[in-house]
């Protein structure tokens, strides 16, 4: 493809190069900045920084690199991701915070799929190319146990099991305040928030969503809760406890108090996939795996156990 060449007009004089390209070529300034950094933009025949201001009559030449597929799987080793259990058909990983299950639009960080491929694992190629082996997901900001199918037969069997809600999924969550009653069931439909596409909410007409919970420890300002999911909606635990006015500590997306998060040293929601049970995809025998709390969540609990925060 030939480069795009144009002259700067008088009304464009004084603009930064990245802003000019964003307007002229209908892209974003961040994309234009990457073009500049990669040497794909020339100003009067010379490479130019994104912040350079243009003048009337300057000649700009842009030869963008080929666009990469935003859903392309990038093999990227994640040292913090450990293996909890595996055999020839499946692998249960201990997913760290900050790792997505699979590539998605807008996500540029590491993924479970990419990390397993980088570590030399063969995983199922069934389903969408970017979701190889993925039969269920954990949020980027949620840590814990997650199973991935290695073989095609395992993928089919595990997908069916999760669809039929056969697996047992137990989470531990630190929620603000003390839920009343101390154990119970939250049965409230969840759908996309009408004002925020990236958030969810309890909505009439949403998808059926059922969460069972039991308080394990109470600390005054917060409570450690065992949560078992009957359904598996996106952000289900976070949405349900937010609706009860007991959001997960650190979860400012769903109304958590930033002061508590700061005092506990939290930079994400306190939510951990503690235990996962599922029928073996070939033998049918029950498999159950536990994941220990990562350091940031353990540290927050230590602060609470040392005494109430007192504000």
RODO-2510 file (C-alpha; in nm, 4 decimals, decimal comma):
residues 311
     n   res          X          Y          Z
     1     x     0,0000     0,0000     0,0000
     2     x     0,1341     0,3453    -0,0931
     3     x     0,1941     0,5993     0,1848
     4     x    -0,0563     0,8771     0,2460
     5     x     0,0979     1,2173     0,1641
     6     x    -0,0626     1,5543     0,2321
     7     x     0,0245     1,9167     0,2991
     8     x    -0,0664     2,0911     0,6227
     9     x    -0,3262     2,3630     0,5744
    10     x    -0,3250     2,7033     0,7463
    11     x    -0,6098     2,6011     0,9774
    12     x    -0,4035     2,3007     1,0940
    13     x    -0,0855     2,4957     1,1738
    14     x     0,0235     2,4642     1,5362
    15     x    -0,1292     2,1194     1,5915
    16     x     0,0714     1,8289     1,7280
    17     x     0,1526     1,5584     1,4757
    18     x    -0,0457     1,2901     1,6620
    19     x    -0,3543     1,5147     1,6846
    20     x    -0,3265     1,6072     1,3172
    21     x    -0,3036     1,2428     1,2076
    22     x    -0,5936     1,1420     1,4317
    23     x    -0,8152     1,4023     1,2648
    24     x    -0,6930     1,3550     0,9083
    25     x    -0,6868     0,9750     0,9031
    26     x    -0,9793     0,9098     1,1409
    27     x    -0,7741     0,7163     1,3929
    28     x    -0,6801     0,7734     1,7585
    29     x    -0,3924     0,9776     1,8931
    30     x    -0,2482     0,6698     2,0632
    31     x    -0,2363     0,4842     1,7306
    32     x    -0,0828     0,7892     1,5616
    33     x     0,1747     0,8086     1,8413
    34     x     0,2735     0,4449     1,7788
    35     x     0,3173     0,5217     1,4093
    36     x     0,5522     0,8090     1,4979
    37     x     0,7482     0,5970     1,7453
    38     x     0,7868     0,3253     1,4832
    39     x     0,9239     0,5631     1,2205
    40     x     0,6158     0,5370     0,9982
    41     x     0,5551     0,9151     0,9851
    42     x     0,7742     1,1663     0,8007
    43     x     0,7538     1,5448     0,8239
    44     x     0,9206     1,7164     0,5272
    45     x     1,1088     1,3922     0,4617
    46     x     1,2344     1,3289     0,8165
    47     x     1,1056     1,1089     1,0984
    48     x     0,9125     1,3075     1,3534
    49     x     0,8099     1,2829     1,7196
    50     x     0,4409     1,2704     1,8050
    51     x     0,4593     1,6025     1,9951
    52     x     0,6140     1,8048     1,7101
    53     x     0,3930     2,0949     1,6049
    54     x     0,3322     2,1391     1,2345
    55     x     0,3372     2,4550     1,0238
    56     x     0,1367     2,5664     0,7230
    57     x     0,2755     2,4002     0,4105
    58     x     0,4591     2,1170     0,5891
    59     x     0,4410     1,7871     0,3992
    60     x     0,3386     1,4800     0,5963
    61     x     0,3928     1,1243     0,4745
    62     x     0,2312     0,8351     0,6620
    63     x     0,2999     0,4686     0,5881
    64     x     0,1167     0,2787     0,8673
    65     x     0,2305    -0,0747     0,9539
    66     x    -0,0121    -0,3606     0,8852
    67     x    -0,2829    -0,3748     1,1493
    68     x    -0,2633    -0,6726     1,3826
    69     x    -0,5710    -0,8673     1,4816
    70     x    -0,6820    -0,7324     1,8239
    71     x    -0,7897    -1,0867     1,9136
    72     x    -0,4654    -1,2513     1,8089
    73     x    -0,3249    -1,4784     2,0776
    74     x     0,0192    -1,3594     2,1886
    75     x     0,2346    -1,6204     2,3588
    76     x     0,3559    -1,4391     2,6716
    77     x     0,5043    -1,6226     2,9680
    78     x     0,3518    -1,5258     3,3056
    79     x     0,5877    -1,6299     3,5856
    80     x     0,3266    -1,5751     3,8581
    81     x     0,0812    -1,8195     3,6994
    82     x     0,1198    -2,1585     3,8667
    83     x    -0,0219    -2,5019     3,7867
    84     x    -0,2482    -2,6455     4,0580
    85     x    -0,3394    -2,9774     3,8913
    86     x    -0,3260    -3,1385     3,5497
    87     x    -0,3390    -3,4569     3,3478
    88     x    -0,3525    -3,5366     2,9772
    89     x    -0,6953    -3,3738     2,9351
    90     x    -0,7026    -3,0619     3,1528
    91     x    -0,4904    -2,8160     3,3459
    92     x    -0,6036    -2,6131     3,6472
    93     x    -0,4093    -2,2893     3,6749
    94     x    -0,3747    -2,0447     3,9628
    95     x    -0,4614    -1,7275     3,7717
    96     x    -0,2885    -1,4139     3,9012
    97     x    -0,4546    -1,0752     3,9087
    98     x    -0,3931    -0,8711     3,5928
    99     x    -0,4217    -1,1672     3,3554
   100     x    -0,7259    -1,2049     3,1295
   101     x    -0,8654    -1,5452     3,0370
   102     x    -0,8269    -1,4773     2,6655
   103     x    -0,7727    -1,1870     2,4223
   104     x    -1,0583    -0,9390     2,3853
   105     x    -1,1047    -0,5989     2,2171
   106     x    -0,9140    -0,3305     2,4056
   107     x    -0,7112    -0,5715     2,6221
   108     x    -0,3355    -0,5521     2,5626
   109     x    -0,2107    -0,7381     2,8708
   110     x    -0,1216    -1,1052     2,9258
   111     x    -0,3773    -1,3847     2,8922
   112     x    -0,4158    -1,7363     3,0276
   113     x    -0,4207    -1,8729     2,6716
   114     x    -0,1009    -1,6907     2,5772
   115     x     0,0752    -1,7859     2,9001
   116     x    -0,0017    -2,1564     2,8550
   117     x     0,1151    -2,1505     2,4944
   118     x     0,4366    -1,9726     2,5970
   119     x     0,4955    -2,2405     2,8616
   120     x     0,4699    -2,5118     2,5949
   121     x     0,1238    -2,6449     2,6720
   122     x    -0,0953    -2,7962     2,4060
   123     x    -0,4512    -2,6800     2,4661
   124     x    -0,7752    -2,7494     2,2837
   125     x    -0,8305    -2,5606     1,9583
   126     x    -1,2089    -2,5955     1,9775
   127     x    -1,4192    -2,2806     1,9887
   128     x    -1,3081    -1,9339     1,8772
   129     x    -0,9342    -1,9132     1,7907
   130     x    -0,8633    -1,6612     2,0683
   131     x    -1,0408    -1,8756     2,3306
   132     x    -0,8489    -2,1990     2,2893
   133     x    -0,9289    -2,4350     2,5744
   134     x    -1,1277    -2,1767     2,7718
   135     x    -1,4404    -2,3310     2,9252
   136     x    -1,5037    -2,0650     3,1932
   137     x    -1,3481    -1,7336     3,2905
   138     x    -1,2300    -1,5221     3,5803
   139     x    -1,2244    -1,1405     3,5675
   140     x    -0,8872    -0,9736     3,5069
   141     x    -0,8987    -0,8406     3,8640
   142     x    -0,9935    -1,1754     4,0205
   143     x    -0,7348    -1,4393     4,1134
   144     x    -0,7659    -1,8099     4,1737
   145     x    -0,8406    -2,1541     4,0332
   146     x    -0,9420    -2,1879     3,6688
   147     x    -0,9550    -2,5007     3,4512
   148     x    -0,8482    -2,5096     3,0853
   149     x    -0,9100    -2,7961     2,8429
   150     x    -0,6043    -2,9541     2,6816
   151     x    -0,7880    -3,1860     2,4413
   152     x    -1,0909    -3,1559     2,2167
   153     x    -1,2815    -3,4205     2,4124
   154     x    -1,2089    -3,2385     2,7363
   155     x    -1,3254    -2,9082     2,5891
   156     x    -1,6578    -3,0571     2,4788
   157     x    -1,7186    -3,2318     2,8116
   158     x    -1,6181    -2,9361     3,0294
   159     x    -1,8172    -2,6831     2,8249
   160     x    -2,1226    -2,9045     2,8652
   161     x    -2,0592    -2,9400     3,2398
   162     x    -2,0355    -2,5641     3,2924
   163     x    -2,3454    -2,5060     3,0793
   164     x    -2,5342    -2,7559     3,2941
   165     x    -2,3908    -2,5930     3,6114
   166     x    -2,2342    -2,9165     3,7310
   167     x    -1,9009    -2,7750     3,8575
   168     x    -1,8716    -2,6362     4,2099
   169     x    -1,7292    -2,2841     4,2226
   170     x    -1,6421    -2,1465     4,5651
   171     x    -1,5041    -1,7957     4,6059
   172     x    -1,3854    -1,6027     4,9084
   173     x    -1,4685    -1,2340     4,9128
   174     x    -1,3957    -0,9557     5,1560
   175     x    -1,7059    -0,7380     5,1579
   176     x    -1,7646    -0,4089     5,3334
   177     x    -1,9703    -0,4184     5,6519
   178     x    -2,1547    -0,7226     5,7845
   179     x    -2,4205    -0,8888     5,5669
   180     x    -2,7526    -0,9531     5,7418
   181     x    -2,8387    -1,2370     5,7607
   182     x    -2,4972    -1,3960     5,8061
   183     x    -2,5783    -1,6576     5,5422
   184     x    -2,8291    -1,6654     5,2638
   185     x    -2,9028    -1,6614     4,8933
   186     x    -2,9039    -1,3630     4,6579
   187     x    -3,1460    -1,4343     4,3735
   188     x    -3,1495    -1,1245     4,1535
   189     x    -3,1280    -1,0945     3,7717
   190     x    -2,8221    -0,9262     3,6227
   191     x    -2,7917    -0,7307     3,2987
   192     x    -2,5744    -0,4618     3,1444
   193     x    -2,5926    -0,1310     3,3257
   194     x    -2,8106     0,1051     3,1166
   195     x    -2,5654     0,3920     3,1551
   196     x    -2,2317     0,2072     3,1431
   197     x    -2,1681    -0,0649     2,8845
   198     x    -1,8702    -0,1997     3,0794
   199     x    -2,0640    -0,2392     3,4050
   200     x    -2,3459    -0,4699     3,5117
   201     x    -2,6353    -0,4234     3,7513
   202     x    -2,9316    -0,5971     3,9091
   203     x    -3,2042    -0,5294     3,6538
   204     x    -3,5587    -0,6405     3,5974
   205     x    -3,5476    -0,8527     3,2843
   206     x    -3,1804    -0,9444     3,3326
   207     x    -3,0461    -1,2990     3,3233
   208     x    -3,1236    -1,5192     3,6230
   209     x    -2,8380    -1,5020     3,8726
   210     x    -2,8119    -1,6914     4,2017
   211     x    -2,5392    -1,6496     4,4648
   212     x    -2,5152    -1,8363     4,7971
   213     x    -2,3025    -1,6901     5,0763
   214     x    -2,1883    -1,7471     5,4345
   215     x    -1,9902    -1,5101     5,6561
   216     x    -1,6665    -1,6753     5,7730
   217     x    -1,5134    -1,3881     5,9738
   218     x    -1,6423    -1,0460     6,0753
   219     x    -1,4019    -0,7565     6,1342
   220     x    -1,6336    -0,4606     6,1902
   221     x    -1,5590    -0,2620     5,8769
   222     x    -1,5505    -0,5727     5,6570
   223     x    -1,6407    -0,9430     5,6516
   224     x    -1,4763    -1,2446     5,4915
   225     x    -1,7481    -1,4337     5,3058
   226     x    -1,7610    -1,7752     5,1394
   227     x    -1,9533    -1,7519     4,8146
   228     x    -2,0855    -2,0319     4,5960
   229     x    -2,2214    -1,9588     4,2523
   230     x    -2,5226    -2,1346     4,1101
   231     x    -2,4948    -1,9281     3,7908
   232     x    -2,1891    -1,7691     3,6335
   233     x    -2,2763    -1,4202     3,5119
   234     x    -2,0095    -1,1603     3,4396
   235     x    -1,9201    -0,9723     3,7617
   236     x    -2,1938    -1,1688     3,9423
   237     x    -2,0457    -1,1641     4,2936
   238     x    -1,9394    -0,8020     4,2639
   239     x    -2,2809    -0,6915     4,1380
   240     x    -2,4838    -0,8908     4,3903
   241     x    -2,2918    -0,7709     4,6956
   242     x    -2,2914    -0,4147     4,5656
   243     x    -2,6699    -0,4378     4,5356
   244     x    -2,6803    -0,5397     4,9039
   245     x    -2,4670    -0,2325     4,9866
   246     x    -2,1785    -0,4604     5,0823
   247     x    -1,9425    -0,4231     4,7829
   248     x    -1,6188    -0,6203     4,7658
   249     x    -1,3442    -0,4257     4,9398
   250     x    -1,1325    -0,2421     4,6844
   251     x    -1,3970    -0,2666     4,4114
   252     x    -1,4482     0,1020     4,3372
   253     x    -1,6216     0,0144     4,0096
   254     x    -1,9115    -0,1111     4,2184
   255     x    -1,9113     0,1428     4,4985
   256     x    -1,6412     0,0323     4,7434
   257     x    -1,4967     0,2872     4,9874
   258     x    -1,1525     0,3985     4,8601
   259     x    -1,0430     0,4755     5,2181
   260     x    -1,0812     0,1114     5,3201
   261     x    -0,8922    -0,0022     5,0110
   262     x    -0,6075     0,2370     5,0937
   263     x    -0,5879     0,1195     5,4546
   264     x    -0,5792    -0,2450     5,3432
   265     x    -0,3268    -0,1808     5,0653
   266     x    -0,5711    -0,3018     4,7991
   267     x    -0,5434    -0,1989     4,4354
   268     x    -0,8212    -0,4339     4,3158
   269     x    -1,1311    -0,6064     4,4457
   270     x    -1,0751    -0,8581     4,7257
   271     x    -1,2189    -1,1589     4,5428
   272     x    -1,0549    -1,4983     4,4999
   273     x    -1,1637    -1,8218     4,3286
   274     x    -1,0750    -2,0371     4,6282
   275     x    -1,2020    -2,3789     4,5257
   276     x    -1,3046    -2,5405     4,1975
   277     x    -1,4644    -2,8823     4,1592
   278     x    -1,5667    -3,0508     3,8340
   279     x    -1,6236    -3,3973     3,6874
   280     x    -1,3186    -3,5304     3,5058
   281     x    -1,3929    -3,4774     3,1353
   282     x    -1,3151    -3,8419     3,0500
   283     x    -1,3596    -4,0592     3,3599
   284     x    -1,6319    -3,8556     3,5268
   285     x    -1,4512    -3,8763     3,8627
   286     x    -1,4830    -3,5645     4,0756
   287     x    -1,1781    -3,3345     4,0724
   288     x    -1,1433    -3,0655     4,3392
   289     x    -0,8644    -2,8078     4,3629
   290     x    -0,7960    -2,5213     4,6046
   291     x    -0,6015    -2,2005     4,5501
   292     x    -0,4271    -2,0178     4,8360
   293     x    -0,4751    -1,6432     4,8789
   294     x    -0,2162    -1,4329     4,6958
   295     x     0,0014    -1,1989     4,8990
   296     x    -0,2050    -0,8809     4,8549
   297     x    -0,5254    -1,0465     4,9785
   298     x    -0,3487    -1,2199     5,2695
   299     x    -0,1919    -0,8886     5,3732
   300     x    -0,5323    -0,7178     5,3819
   301     x    -0,6670    -0,9920     5,6089
   302     x    -0,3659    -0,9636     5,8405
   303     x    -0,4374    -0,5926     5,8844
   304     x    -0,7987    -0,6650     5,9736
   305     x    -0,7118    -0,9501     6,2101
   306     x    -0,4690    -0,7256     6,3946
   307     x    -0,7619    -0,5013     6,4935
   308     x    -1,0526    -0,3024     6,3557
   309     x    -0,9557    -0,0014     6,1484
   310     x    -1,1489     0,2283     6,3806
   311     x    -1,2947     0,4972     6,1590
***
